[in-house]
Amino acid sequence: MRLFAAVLPPEDVTASLAAEVAALRRLPAADGLRWTGRDGWHLTLAFYGEVDDGLVPDLSARLERAARRTEPFELALRGGGQFGRGRALWAGAQGDLATLRLLAGRAESAGRRAGLAMDGHRRYTAHLTLARSRQAHDVRPCVEALAGFAGPAWTVTDLALVRSTLPASGVPGEQPRYETVARSPLGASG
């Protein structure tokens, strides 16, 4: 199964972002973008790719330990940016980014220790993907519109292990399906 570790924003946070995205989608720069679905919005901590079913229990246990070693922390979605010359448009984050990066590093390490072949380590950039394009796309108007966005703050209290199922139908615009496999509470008391 295709898995990743993530922080899942609560309903009030995604509702605030959904209102912002609705305004972005009316911009001319939004034409030609494939917008992600609200039910799949997340901040990826570590991407594991295809994971053998036999490795999932060990990975889950290691993620639980990583979560217990990380205290709950404050976060909010704020601003935005782009990757790959407009191939991805994203909302950024503010708050305790040092703890978020620490949790991302621990989630990556959990995958490596569970025997997963992790891609080369990259500096973690907190982001929530809003839209993608198959080719370079001028999303600067969207990025500029996101500059003033500030969503409500929340306390991150758990780490999620999420299964991603890619569309198989070939229908344009079909989204991946996401299923939370496990949630591990943050902090020693969790």
Salt bridges, closest charged atoms under 4 A:
GLU11 OE2 - ARG38 NH2 2.48
ASP58 OD2 - ARG62 NE 3.14
GLU64 OE1 - ARG68 NH1 3.93
GLU108 OE2 - ARG112 NH2 2.70
GLU108 OE2 - HIS121 ND1 2.94
ASP119 OD2 - ARG122 NH2 3.81
ASP138 OD1 - ARG140 NE 2.85
ASP158 OD2 - ARG183 NE 2.77
